[in-house]
Amino acid sequence: MNKINLLTLSFLIGIAGLVYTAPAQAQATRTWVSGVGDDANPCSRTAPCKTFAGAISKTAASGEINCLDDAGYGGVTITKSIALICRGKVGGVLVSGTNAIIVNIAGSTGKVIIEGLDLQGIGTGLSGIAILSASQVFVRNTTIQGFATNGIRVNGPAGARVFVSDSEIILNGIGVNVQGASGANNAAILERTIVETNSTSALKIVGPATAILNNSTLSGSVTAIDATGGAVVTSYGNNVIRGSGLPTQTIPTL
């Protein structure tokens, strides 16, 4: 009897081992990337990942990915609220024939921060940042250059907005292109930002979309502002606008 019980027990333990699944590793609220990292790592400070795409899958919604050193971290599609922060470092993203960063958060309620990045399209990239669905996207201290179509494209549902500050958007097809999906009202706010030498236009905006310019420069393009379909472009503060097209309204500083 004891022998039978032992055999039965061994059998049950073996079955349990087959069906047991280890619990999924919890996502961290802060993760890290490094040029010498590995996406098989947990993306911790001491065991960083190598790419943004590798880190984002291990970062909780509303979490933050930080750069440990100057390196290229690859293109990424963002599907949840997240912050990509390379403060004091250069987070390079070099792509060819595709977008560098796509923001596509279901429900259009997500918030994204992009700071300290250098997005390079080497003449064949599509858009530096393509916003398809999000509530708010903040772009800070970032350079976007060499994209054949757009530096930044905002093409989201109603309420999608991009806030660009202290950045350079240069040598693209269109610098900032705001045209809501299916005629939705999207918006762009540019503050202390240089939009320079974009071959088609610095700012293209299609109504009912809106744009606000504050202490920014639009220059080096034949068309500085291409506003159609009842779009509203408001100039506030000390903006420099060189090329055809004018703001639809100007608010003087006090």
FENCORWO-V251423 format. One record per run of one state. SS is the DSSP state (H for helix, E for strand, C for the rest). FROM is the first residue (numbers start at 1). TO is the last residue. Records with the same first field share a line. If there is no record, write none. Layout:
SS=FROM-TO + FROM-TO
//
This chain:
C=1-1 + 20-27 + 34-48 + 50-51 + 57-58 + 68-70 + 73-75 + 79-81 + 86-90 + 95-100 + 105-105 + 109-110 + 116-116 + 134-135 + 141-142 + 155-160 + 166-167 + 171-173 + 179-180 + 184-186 + 192-193 + 197-200 + 207-209 + 215-216 + 220-222 + 229-231 + 237-239 + 242-243 + 245-248 + 252-254
H=2-19 + 52-56 + 106-108 + 181-183
E=28-33 + 49-49 + 59-67 + 71-72 + 76-78 + 82-85 + 91-94 + 101-104 + 111-115 + 117-133 + 136-140 + 143-154 + 161-165 + 168-170 + 174-178 + 187-191 + 194-196 + 201-206 + 210-214 + 217-219 + 223-228 + 232-236 + 240-241 + 244-244 + 249-251
//
